Each structure stands twice: as C-alpha cells, then as structure tokens.
Amino acid sequence: MTPEEKLAELGIELPTPIAPVAAYVPAVRTGNLVFISGQGPFKDGQLITGKVGADLSVDEARDAARATCINGLAALKAEIGELSKVTRVVKLLIMVNSAPGFGDQPAVGNGASELLQEVFGDAGKHARSAVGMAELPFGMSVEIEFIFEVS
C-alpha cells in the first residue's frame, strides 16, 4: 500500500500546502534529504492557537500536532511528487506553545510521530525533539520541522 493509499484509508486528504508567511521556502531538497520548514496546525482552514496546559489539553494539542504533520506531508508531496519516494522519516523538531509549568511536550509530539509511523511503517520511525516554547508565531499551539530521506 502506498503512503497516499494509507492516508486515504485513514480518511486523510492532504490540503493545499500553506504559502510561506515570510522570507523562506516551504521545502529544500539537497541530495536525498528534504527539509520541511516549520509547519503549523491548520485544520479546516483554521489555525489552532493557544498555550498547551492552559488553553488546550494534551489531547487537543496531540490533535494539533497531527494536523501539523498532515500539513508537513502536504508540503513534502508538493516538493517530491509522490510520498512513495520517502525512504525514511529522519527527524522532527516539535515545538509546543507551553503554559508555564507544562512539561508533557513528548505526549503532544506523539500526535505527529504516530501518524508518520501509520503512513510509512518502519520507515516512519524517526529521531525527534519535543520542546516547550514561551511563544510561537501567530499564537499557534504547535510548530513542527521535518527532515525526510527520499529516493
């Protein structure tokens, strides 16, 4: 089953990639690596905002991380054409807009990590960092950067 077929089976349709909001590009390919710029949690055209641990629960933030991952996959597909070219998900940097004292960023990041493993199987297992931030652009709840290996 291709990654696109797996996404369809999960009921996920990749959105149109989000246009950059500043002086950067959504993706850069160098050799067999693709770096995806920080993506935010847009779902149904709405940005999911707020501080995790105050405005959003861990479960709500996990959903935001999953939505962010879907946007990252859309940016990747726009760059490489077919997700079946992914040979490995290499690394994620998951940034969580955290309320003071909130320390469960790894649980939030699982929303993205688990989706990548569902879509890519063993090739979706990756290194990652999940860190708390005092603020994120536009008040978004989660931002994720991705590195993929492709053929």
N, CA, C and O of each residue as an XYZ file, in Angstrom:
604
protein
N       0.845     -1.177      0.000
C       0.000      0.000      0.000
C       0.895      1.247      0.000
O       1.829      1.347      0.796
N       0.604      2.184     -0.890
C       1.396      3.413     -0.956
C       1.026      4.327      0.226
O      -0.035      4.166      0.830
N       1.896      5.273      0.546
C       1.541      6.223      1.601
C       0.248      6.988      1.300
O      -0.544      7.249      2.206
N       0.034      7.345      0.033
C      -1.206      8.036     -0.330
C      -2.422      7.144     -0.084
O      -3.459      7.618      0.381
N      -2.296      5.855     -0.394
C      -3.397      4.918     -0.135
C      -3.638      4.771      1.357
O      -4.783      4.689      1.801
N      -2.561      4.739      2.132
C      -2.693      4.640      3.588
C      -3.399      5.881      4.138
O      -4.277      5.767      4.993
N      -3.015      7.067      3.648
C      -3.688      8.296      4.077
C      -5.178      8.231      3.750
O      -6.014      8.592      4.578
N      -5.509      7.773      2.548
C      -6.915      7.659      2.150
C      -7.655      6.691      3.069
O      -8.789      6.950      3.471
N      -7.001      5.566      3.400
C      -7.610      4.587      4.302
C      -7.880      5.206      5.677
O      -8.855      4.853      6.341
N      -7.011      6.132      6.100
C      -7.180      6.818      7.381
C      -8.168      7.980      7.291
O      -8.455      8.635      8.292
N      -8.686      8.233      6.086
C      -9.634      9.328      5.893
C      -8.969     10.691      5.845
O      -9.600     11.705      6.145
N      -7.687     10.720      5.465
C      -6.932     11.969      5.430
C      -6.710     12.399      3.989
O      -6.174     11.642      3.180
N      -7.127     13.617      3.678
C      -6.853     14.229      2.384
C      -5.861     15.349      2.626
O      -6.104     16.232      3.448
N      -4.743     15.317      1.913
C      -3.730     16.352      2.101
C      -4.256     17.679      1.569
O      -4.796     17.738      0.465
N      -4.100     18.742      2.351
C      -4.562     20.055      1.909
C      -3.577     20.680      0.919
O      -2.484     20.159      0.700
N      -3.977     21.785      0.335
C      -3.042     22.585     -0.440
C      -1.991     23.108      0.531
O      -2.338     23.623      1.594
N      -0.703     22.985      0.182
C       0.330     23.472      1.106
C       0.142     24.955      1.438
O      -0.300     25.748      0.606
N       0.484     25.296      2.654
C       0.345     26.653      3.142
C       1.489     27.492      2.584
O       2.650     27.090      2.641
N       1.156     28.646      2.050
C       2.174     29.538      1.499
C       3.022     30.116      2.626
O       2.512     30.373      3.716
N       4.317     30.324      2.369
C       5.176     30.932      3.392
C       4.655     32.313      3.801
O       4.096     33.050      2.989
N       4.852     32.641      5.080
C       4.403     33.933      5.599
C       5.565     34.905      5.770
O       5.373     36.013      6.272
N       6.760     34.509      5.360
C       7.946     35.365      5.481
C       8.937     34.964      4.385
O       8.555     34.324      3.405
N      10.185     35.335      4.547
C      11.207     35.127      3.523
C      11.851     33.745      3.639
O      12.995     33.627      4.077
N      11.126     32.714      3.252
C      11.637     31.347      3.245
C      10.835     30.537      2.239
O       9.832     31.017      1.711
N      11.270     29.317      1.972
C      10.538     28.403      1.100
C      10.018     27.242      1.941
O      10.601     26.925      2.977
N       8.934     26.607      1.512
C       8.356     25.524      2.314
C       9.246     24.291      2.447
O       9.199     23.588      3.456
N      10.060     24.036      1.418
C      10.882     22.828      1.415
C      12.165     23.078      0.647
O      12.200     23.848     -0.313
N      13.226     22.403      1.098
C      14.503     22.430      0.390
C      14.984     20.991      0.277
O      15.057     20.255      1.261
N      15.310     20.613     -0.964
C      15.882     19.283     -1.192
C      17.361     19.461     -1.481
O      17.757     20.267     -2.323
N      18.168     18.687     -0.763
C      19.598     18.656     -1.028
C      20.007     17.188     -1.011
O      19.883     16.509      0.009
N      20.491     16.712     -2.141
C      20.803     15.287     -2.244
C      19.544     14.464     -2.022
O      18.521     14.678     -2.673
N      19.636     13.522     -1.094
C      18.471     12.670     -0.829
C      17.719     13.091      0.428
O      16.924     12.318      0.962
N      17.964     14.312      0.905
C      17.252     14.827      2.075
C      16.325     15.971      1.686
O      16.664     16.805      0.846
N      15.151     15.996      2.307
C      14.213     17.101      2.131
C      13.927     17.678      3.513
O      13.497     16.973      4.426
N      14.178     18.974      3.639
C      13.923     19.708      4.869
C      12.635     20.494      4.676
O      12.518     21.286      3.741
N      11.669     20.274      5.562
C      10.393     20.978      5.502
C      10.411     22.071      6.565
O      10.635     21.804      7.746
N      10.168     23.316      6.123
C      10.109     24.441      7.052
C       9.009     24.222      8.081
O       8.089     23.430      7.874
N       9.122     24.934      9.186
C       8.149     24.814     10.264
C       6.720     24.951      9.768
O       6.365     25.922      9.100
N       5.919     23.969     10.107
C       4.507     23.937      9.734
C       3.659     24.157     10.978
O       4.059     23.818     12.092
N       2.491     24.728     10.767
C       1.577     24.972     11.887
C       0.319     24.141     11.792
O       0.066     23.480     10.784
N      -0.476     24.183     12.865
C      -1.672     23.343     12.952
C      -2.907     23.998     12.332
O      -3.804     24.456     13.040
N      -2.938     24.034     11.009
C      -4.140     24.478     10.318
C      -5.028     23.266     10.110
O      -4.575     22.231      9.621
N      -6.288     23.394     10.479
C      -7.251     22.310     10.282
C      -8.538     22.941      9.792
O      -9.087     23.834     10.437
N      -9.018     22.477      8.652
C     -10.226     23.040      8.038
C     -10.098     24.549      7.861
O     -11.058     25.293      8.064
N      -8.892     24.993      7.478
C      -8.654     26.392      7.207
C      -8.481     27.279      8.427
O      -8.327     28.493      8.289
N      -8.503     26.700      9.606
C      -8.378     27.468     10.838
C      -7.081     27.100     11.556
O      -6.711     25.929     11.635
N      -6.400     28.120     12.077
C      -5.190     27.897     12.846
C      -5.571     27.544     14.287
O      -6.355     28.250     14.919
N      -5.013     26.453     14.793
C      -5.255     26.050     16.184
C      -4.250     26.799     17.051
O      -3.043     26.572     16.961
N      -4.760     27.689     17.887
C      -3.906     28.552     18.692
C      -4.065     28.236     20.170
O      -4.966     27.504     20.577
N      -3.167     28.807     20.958
C      -3.272     28.723     22.409
C      -2.103     28.010     23.040
O      -1.322     27.327     22.378
N      -2.007     28.189     24.330
C      -0.948     27.563     25.118
C      -1.436     26.208     25.637
O      -2.515     26.083     26.217
N      -0.601     25.211     25.405
C      -0.917     23.870     25.872
C      -0.691     23.831     27.381
O       0.341     24.276     27.883
N      -1.662     23.299     28.081
C      -1.611     23.270     29.538
C      -2.426     24.392     30.154
O      -2.626     24.423     31.368
N      -2.899     25.316     29.321
C      -3.777     26.394     29.807
C      -5.013     26.474     28.912
O      -6.141     26.319     29.381
N      -4.789     26.718     27.613
C      -5.894     26.867     26.666
C      -6.280     25.553     25.993
O      -7.427     25.375     25.581
N      -5.333     24.644     25.885
C      -5.570     23.356     25.239
C      -5.105     22.231     26.152
O      -4.114     22.364     26.869
N      -5.833     21.125     26.114
C      -5.426     19.925     26.845
C      -4.361     19.187     26.048
O      -4.106     19.520     24.890
N      -3.747     18.200     26.654
C      -2.773     17.376     25.946
C      -3.431     16.706     24.743
O      -2.832     16.659     23.668
N      -4.646     16.188     24.898
C      -5.322     15.525     23.779
C      -5.606     16.500     22.640
O      -5.435     16.152     21.471
N      -6.035     17.709     22.966
C      -6.276     18.712     21.928
C      -4.971     19.075     21.221
O      -4.952     19.266     20.005
N      -3.896     19.169     21.973
C      -2.596     19.507     21.394
C      -2.059     18.352     20.548
O      -1.409     18.589     19.530
N      -2.318     17.110     20.953
C      -1.935     15.953     20.124
C      -2.632     16.030     18.772
O      -2.024     15.768     17.733
N      -3.921     16.393     18.794
C      -4.664     16.560     17.541
C      -4.063     17.682     16.706
O      -3.993     17.578     15.482
N      -3.625     18.763     17.367
C      -2.985     19.873     16.658
C      -1.666     19.409     16.032
O      -1.343     19.799     14.910
N      -0.910     18.586     16.746
C       0.347     18.053     16.200
C       0.064     17.149     15.002
O       0.815     17.164     14.027
N      -0.994     16.376     15.063
C      -1.379     15.523     13.935
C      -1.744     16.389     12.723
O      -1.332     16.099     11.600
N      -2.520     17.454     12.960
C      -2.880     18.370     11.871
C      -1.633     19.027     11.284
O      -1.531     19.206     10.070
N      -0.693     19.380     12.145
C       0.559     19.979     11.696
C       1.334     18.995     10.828
O       1.916     19.382      9.815
N       1.342     17.743     11.216
C       2.025     16.705     10.443
C       1.380     16.545      9.067
O       2.084     16.384      8.070
N       0.077     16.586      9.004
C      -0.628     16.493      7.719
C      -0.193     17.643      6.815
O       0.019     17.444      5.619
N      -0.058     18.842      7.376
C       0.404     19.983      6.588
C       1.848     19.790      6.135
O       2.208     20.182      5.025
N       2.671     19.191      6.984
C       4.044     18.886      6.598
C       4.099     17.888      5.450
O       4.916     18.026      4.540
N       3.228     16.884      5.493
C       3.176     15.906      4.403
C       2.709     16.561      3.106
O       3.163     16.185      2.026
N       1.810     17.535      3.202
C       1.358     18.255      2.004
C       2.522     19.032      1.382
O       2.685     19.042      0.162
N       3.327     19.680      2.224
C       4.493     20.413      1.721
C       5.507     19.452      1.097
O       6.115     19.766      0.073
N       5.687     18.293      1.707
C       6.608     17.287      1.175
C       6.132     16.779     -0.176
O       6.914     16.706     -1.125
N       4.859     16.428     -0.269
C       4.308     15.919     -1.523
C       4.446     16.955     -2.638
O       4.737     16.600     -3.780
N       4.241     18.223     -2.318
C       4.397     19.282     -3.324
C       5.842     19.347     -3.825
O       6.086     19.684     -4.984
N       6.787     19.027     -2.958
C       8.203     19.080     -3.333
C       8.651     17.850     -4.124
O       9.413     17.979     -5.082
N       8.183     16.654     -3.733
C       8.729     15.425     -4.332
C       7.752     14.699     -5.256
O       8.158     13.776     -5.963
N       6.492     15.085     -5.270
C       5.519     14.465     -6.166
C       4.752     13.318     -5.550
O       3.531     13.400     -5.416
N       5.424     12.262     -5.177
C       4.772     11.078     -4.611
C       5.417     10.715     -3.287
O       6.642     10.662     -3.182
N       4.601     10.468     -2.284
C       5.143     10.138     -0.961
C       5.819      8.773     -0.939
O       6.551      8.465      0.002
N       5.590      7.959     -1.951
C       6.277      6.658     -2.023
C       7.778      6.828     -2.240
O       8.523      5.855     -2.126
N       8.242      8.043     -2.551
C       9.671      8.316     -2.683
C      10.359      8.440     -1.322
O      11.588      8.475     -1.248
N       9.579      8.504     -0.258
C      10.165      8.609      1.086
C      10.761      7.254      1.455
O      10.066      6.238      1.457
N      12.059      7.253      1.768
C      12.698      6.026      2.226
C      12.842      6.008      3.744
O      13.009      4.947      4.346
N      12.774      7.205      4.369
C      12.898      7.271      5.826
C      12.445      8.646      6.310
O      12.782      9.672      5.718
N      11.686      8.647      7.384
C      11.469      9.882      8.129
C      12.668      9.977      9.062
O      12.870      9.099      9.901
N      13.461     11.028      8.927
C      14.724     11.122      9.650
C      14.539     11.779     11.015
O      14.929     11.209     12.034
N      13.944     12.981     11.043
C      13.891     13.731     12.308
C      12.759     14.735     12.286
O      12.416     15.296     11.245
N      12.184     14.949     13.467
C      11.201     16.002     13.694
C      11.687     16.883     14.824
O      12.275     16.405     15.794
N      11.438     18.171     14.692
C      11.583     19.116     15.795
C      10.176     19.615     16.082
O       9.576     20.319     15.269
N       9.660     19.244     17.239
C       8.297     19.592     17.631
C       8.375     20.675     18.699
O       8.927     20.472     19.780
N       7.809     21.830     18.365
C       7.800     22.963     19.291
C       6.371     23.164     19.783
O       5.436     23.290     18.992
N       6.224     23.191     21.100
C       4.903     23.274     21.714
C       4.796     24.603     22.463
O       5.629     24.911     23.315
N       3.775     25.380     22.143
C       3.493     26.642     22.826
C       2.976     26.270     24.217
O       1.800     25.944     24.385
N       3.857     26.322     25.199
C       3.582     25.725     26.510
C       3.278     26.771     27.572
O       3.958     27.793     27.673
N       2.253     26.498     28.354
C       1.955     27.322     29.523
C       3.055     27.099     30.560
O       3.681     26.038     30.570
N       3.302     28.074     31.429
C       4.292     27.868     32.492
C       3.996     26.588     33.280
O       2.864     26.335     33.693
N       5.036     25.805     33.471
C       4.894     24.561     34.230
C       4.466     23.357     33.421
O       4.480     22.241     33.941
N       4.080     23.544     32.144
C       3.681     22.401     31.320
C       4.932     21.662     30.862
O       5.863     22.283     30.348
N       4.964     20.350     31.043
C       6.146     19.575     30.695
C       5.871     18.298     29.929
O       6.730     17.418     29.882
N       4.691     18.170     29.323
C       4.350     16.926     28.631
C       4.438     17.079     27.114
O       3.608     16.541     26.382
N       5.445     17.813     26.647
C       5.638     18.018     25.214
C       5.787     16.702     24.444
O       5.287     16.609     23.323
N       6.460     15.671     25.003
C       6.555     14.412     24.258
C       5.194     13.799     23.927
O       5.022     13.244     22.842
N       4.235     13.888     24.831
C       2.902     13.344     24.556
C       2.221     14.113     23.426
O       1.519     13.524     22.605
N       2.429     15.416     23.387
C       1.885     16.231     22.299
C       2.497     15.782     20.977
O       1.782     15.573     19.997
N       3.815     15.632     20.952
C       4.517     15.235     19.734
C       4.088     13.890     19.183
O       4.221     13.636     17.986
N       3.573     13.025     20.050
C       3.129     11.715     19.580
C       2.026     11.811     18.534
O       1.860     10.897     17.726
N       1.270     12.904     18.539
C       0.240     13.074     17.515
C       0.826     13.053     16.112
O       0.208     12.523     15.188
N       2.007     13.621     15.948
C       2.692     13.607     14.655
C       3.454     12.301     14.446
O       3.364     11.685     13.384
N       4.198     11.887     15.461
C       5.045     10.695     15.325
C       4.233      9.449     15.008
O       4.628      8.649     14.160
N       3.111      9.282     15.676
C       2.287      8.098     15.443
C       1.691      8.100     14.040
O       1.582      7.047     13.412
N       1.302      9.281     13.543
C       0.768      9.346     12.182
C       1.830      8.953     11.166
O       1.536      8.206     10.233
N       3.045      9.434     11.324
C       4.108      9.089     10.378
C       4.391      7.596     10.380
O       4.683      7.022      9.330
N       4.309      6.960     11.537
C       4.519      5.515     11.598
C       3.352      4.769     10.969
O       3.551      3.715     10.367
N       2.132      5.300     11.099
C       0.977      4.681     10.434
C       1.124      4.758      8.919
O       0.811      3.798      8.215
N       1.594      5.885      8.420
C       1.665      6.107      6.976
C       2.860      5.403      6.339
O       2.733      4.834      5.255
N       4.027      5.435      7.002
C       5.251      4.921      6.397
C       5.754      3.626      7.026
O       6.786      3.108      6.599
N       5.067      3.092      8.015
C       5.519      1.860      8.651
C       6.840      2.066      9.364
O       7.058      3.107      9.983
N       7.729      1.076      9.283
C       9.023      1.180      9.967
C       9.839      2.370      9.473
O      10.615      2.941     10.239
N       9.677      2.752      8.208
C      10.398      3.915      7.673
C       9.922      5.217      8.311
O      10.571      6.253      8.171
N       8.798      5.163      9.004
C       8.265      6.347      9.676
C       8.803      6.548     11.076
O       8.537      7.575     11.701
N       9.562      5.575     11.582
C      10.174      5.733     12.904
C      11.347      6.689     12.776
O      12.176      6.540     11.879
N      11.422      7.669     13.666
C      12.353      8.773     13.475
C      12.939      9.264     14.792
O      12.427      8.980     15.875
N      14.018     10.003     14.660
C      14.551     10.754     15.802
C      13.704     12.005     15.954
O      13.105     12.469     14.984
N      13.645     12.561     17.171
C      12.883     13.789     17.339
C      13.266     14.493     18.620
O      13.851     13.916     19.536
N      12.913     15.757     18.645
C      12.964     16.566     19.856
C      11.577     17.158     20.019
O      10.952     17.564     19.039
N      11.095     17.209     21.244
C       9.812     17.852     21.552
C      10.084     18.823     22.690
O      10.372     18.419     23.817
N       9.989     20.112     22.377
C      10.396     21.131     23.340
C       9.290     22.144     23.569
O       8.446     22.376     22.704
N       9.312     22.744     24.753
C       8.364     23.790     25.095
C       8.892     25.145     24.686
O      10.084     25.424     24.819
N       8.015     25.978     24.194
C       8.348     27.338     23.790
C       7.458     28.307     24.546
O       6.308     27.995     24.854
N       7.995     29.482     24.842
C       7.201     30.514     25.507
C       6.147     31.083     24.569
O       5.047     31.425     25.004
N       6.471     31.186     23.297
C       5.561     31.707     22.275
C       5.887     31.050     20.947
O       7.012     30.605     20.720
N       4.889     30.993     20.070
C       5.088     30.575     18.688
C       4.415     31.611     17.787
O       3.511     32.314     18.239
N       4.837     31.721     16.520
C       4.239     32.714     15.631
C       2.711     32.600     15.571
O       2.149     31.506     15.522
N       2.069     33.757     15.575
C       0.610     33.857     15.438
C      -0.142     33.142     16.557
O      -1.339     32.882     16.430
N       0.545     32.824     17.643
C      -0.095     32.147     18.764
C      -0.387     30.681     18.517
O      -1.114     30.057     19.290
N       0.179     30.108     17.427
C      -0.120     28.699     17.130
C       0.320     27.804     18.282
O       1.274     28.107     18.998
N      -0.388     26.710     18.441
C      -0.148     25.810     19.568
C       1.042     24.884     19.350
O       1.701     24.488     20.311
N       1.318     24.538     18.111
C       2.383     23.589     17.775
C       3.027     24.035     16.461
O       2.343     24.531     15.565
N       4.327     23.858     16.354
C       5.037     24.038     15.086
C       6.005     22.871     14.955
O       6.655     22.476     15.923
N       6.094     22.321     13.741
C       6.968     21.166     13.523
C       7.821     21.378     12.277
O       7.327     21.800     11.231
N       9.123     21.074     12.413
C      10.043     20.980     11.282
C      10.292     19.498     11.020
O      10.288     18.689     11.947
N      10.507     19.146      9.753
C      10.687     17.752      9.356
C      11.936     17.598      8.498
O      12.325     18.507      7.765
N      12.561     16.415      8.609
C      13.610     16.007      7.680
C      13.252     14.611      7.179
O      13.034     13.691      7.967
N      13.195     14.469      5.851
C      12.869     13.192      5.207
C      14.029     12.766      4.310
O      14.696     13.609      3.710
N      14.266     11.469      4.221
C      15.156     10.908      3.218
C      14.284     10.397      2.082
O      13.270      9.737      2.310
N      14.691     10.709      0.847
C      13.903     10.308     -0.319
C      14.797      9.657     -1.368
O      16.017      9.823     -1.372
N      14.150      8.916     -2.250
C      14.907      8.265     -3.337
C      14.933      9.156     -4.561
O      15.519      8.789     -5.580
